[in-house]
Amino acid sequence: MKKLLYLLFVLVSVAAVACGDSGSSEDDATTAPSTGASLLSDTPAPSSADDAAAPSDDNAASVETSETDQVVTEAPAREFTEPLSGGVFRRLWADPPTLDPHLTSDTTSAGVVVEVFSGLVALNVDLQLVPDIAESWTIDDGVVYTFKLRPNARFHNGKPVTAADFKWSLERAADPKTASPVADTYLNDIVGAMDFIEGNASEISGIKVIDDRTLQITIDAPKAYFLAKLTYPTAYVLDQETVEAGGRSWWVDNPVGTGAFKLAEYRIGERIILERNDDYYRELALLDSIVMNLAGGQSMAMYENDEIDITGVGLFDLDRVLDPTEPLNQDLVIAPPGFSVSYIGFNTTKPPFDDPKFRQALNHAVDKELIATEVLSELVQPAYSVLPPGFPGYTDEIKGLMYDPDLAKQLLEESQYADADSRPRIVVTVPGTGGTIGLDLEVILEMWKQTLGVEVEIQQVEWATYLEDLEDQKFQAFAGLGWEADYPDPQDFLDILFHSESGINHGAYSNPAVDSVLEEARTEPDVLRRIELYHEAEQLIVNDAAWVPMWFTGERYALVKPNVEGYAMTPMIVPKLQEIKIN
Amino acid sequence: MWVYIVRRLAWLPLLLLAVSFITFTLGRFGPGDPVIVMLGNRYDPDSQVTKNLRRELGLDRPFHVQYVDYVWNFVQGDFGESLRFRGQAVKGLILKKMWVSAQLSIAAMIVAVGVGLPLGFWIAHWQGRWQDPATVTVALMLMSVPIMVTVPGLLWVFCLKLHWVPCSGWGGFFDARILVPAITMGVPGIAVFVRLMRASTLDVLGQDFIRTAKSKGLEPKVVGSRHVARNAMIPIITILSFSLAGLISGSFIVETILGVPGIGRFAVESVFNRDYPVIMAVTLIAASAFVLANLAADIAYAFVDPRIRYN
């Protein structure tokens, strides 16, 4: 008996050790998913409990930005007579995978890169294309772009920026050895660029240095969106000497850029400090410095404790913040939708989703308005089309597949899968590791069941595996995805996602009529006609019910300290911190 | 003794080779790869960009070439370059993170040992009285509180009410921000050390040599410190040294919630991102630490208890 007691004691001790010292490993399994998604997504505002609660983070965090501070106010006009003592702006950020502009492909990196580096052209906070290092340009025949560079543009090390620097930089970005994940996305229109990316050319033939201040770029066809693509960091200018001397880690040791801020300090996992570049070629920034806390934490709590100047507001804090008697309510800022859309995708080659009527029935059976108001506290805006509101080419004239339970039932009856017994089993796959699949998706599945009697199973797959299977078109239906614009042009949504030959048309959607309209739009020089073509394509895609569009990241709530002036919330990452001032 | 140590150490390379092979194989043949994660839903296996990335990261080479190459570099002290943080050396990345986790674990250990051992020793002398079960019960209750409750509770008190510390973040060992994570990680350990020390002390108290010591007229204090406490420490050392190995492995949950840039959080993120070189390095270092801590425990026995000899 005594022995037994002793054994029991040993067991208890062992269990105690297991729980005490490494108990976290057990807890990991239960809590990892909520944070997991945001870790993967490289979300700028890292994994806090409140952020995880925001619906668009839950559903589409893995792909789209969840920068909670999207669009809001017009930046007030600056008064240039004021002395430059703009103070310090503090915010939560996450470790950027890279600060090398040419390798940048995520919003976490881009948010820092656009402030430190720059290129020929840029987007301002109103998303208008503005001259940056190029002070002017001419376009001949829609394909030959001649840029005139500013005489006073300098690198942070004092060297002037020349046209040769741009040629070298663009070629470095496209070099197979650089292995930029986005080189083909942003540079493929330049004549000779694809040859160079494939390693079959010694230079990009379409880029010519006319003189120190004149650069000529020739593209393969008139494309309205080409300049917009050049605003992305892939096309930024770098100092050849710095990059070649520094090796692959040049941006850690000696990040010489051209932007309004210099990278003063980068301590992995701790902080990034940006300081004003007093030799900037445009209006100097007002802030003295920006401190980005990389250590993570609960954004809302840190804001309340005055550790950071801006935070997003998640579902759980929303009621409190919206209460006018709460002091925090004074800091509330409301942001119009970001440029992203979340959706449930169907593989249009796999039964039962190969029948458009079945897909349409599922669309008509979802009451998105109800979910948006009752479940998601209006943090999102229901989507019935593809292009987000405010995005170039957006129109509210697209006729969406609205909620109509009777029509849904009728369509289901007309489809070849009307009979529940012979209907194939339906599985929707979402990324994740055991956590919740998101309230909105749960409600949608329930609506399908109640309205149509269509039962759907859920399968969760870890993120990297999910991406691989998605690409292999293994999924019958998939959710938890969103698409966010790379550059403000409808081509970036419609052509890339729905052209039958696009490598990332994950639902294998194919409609020859859509293909031909999209191809015509690619090179249509008349802007208005081109937009019309995209409207036509979008309507066809919506009619075919290639997706169930779910949400445009709708009105998002953020808090900004009252002494911060001029923080513009933008639906895309653009250089904007030079506009801020701390009073 | 020295022969014993050398023999034990000689096993280390073989062990590491086995661990590295298993980890490497699991990584390469498991689903997903770093290029897919990097490209997200823009991934297209046939695109030139994908091919360029695979080639540049060396992932297009045959498995055995990659493995041999890895081992050869590792032997030379080169842990490679992170695939997620391209351009950053793995060694620099993980040493920083491990140092953070180690500081936090030491702080947590100070809490657990500093409270647990004296308490365990003390209540052993009160066996059968109310102090004994009361202390053990309280310690066990504290241990059973999940982190999801501990952390918000501590934050509410220290951060939001008392304003002693910022709510999250990290400033090093001597920064106030270490308080909440150290208490969170240390408190559950108190129960472990209380119970162990109590049992161990009781065991020693019943031994003949204690009776001898008492009967030859030694001061109770001297008996307590020189005979009881010292002998009671032997089993504790085992636990302590295993905890040492845990020093560098960190705690994913606490590090994530409280914004501590430690190795636990980093390792899990690296797995999700398929950052092979980082996963390899963390695994191998953790394996080495475990072996060395084990060895340290065996050696420590010999010092504490002269009866133990290794030959």
Interface residues (C-beta under 8 A of the other chain):
Chain A: F9 V12 S13 A16 V17 C19 G20 D21 S22 G23 S24 S25 D27 D28 T31 A32 T35 G36 L39 L40 P46 S47 A49 S62 V63 D95 P97 T98 D100 L103 S105 P176 K177 T178 A179 S180 P181 V182 A183 D184 T185 M194 I197 E198 G199 G247 R248 S249 W250 W251 V252 I268 G269 E270 N293 L294 A295 G296 G297 Q298 A301 M302 E304 N305 E307 E462 W463 A464 T465 L467 E468 D469 L470 E471 L481 W483 G503 I504 H506
Chain B: P31 G32 D33 I36 V37 M38 L39 G40 N41 R42 Y43 D44 P45 D46 S47 Q48 V49 N52 L53 R55 E56 L57 E81 R84 F85 R86 G87 Q88 A89 L93 K96 K97 V100 A112 L140 M143 S144 P146 I147 M148 L155 C159 L160 H163 P166 C167 S168 G169 W170 P188 G189 A191 V192 R195 L196 A199 I239 F242 S243 G246 S249 S251 F252 I253 V254 T256 I257 L258 G259 V260 P261 G264 F266 V268 E269 F272 N273 R274
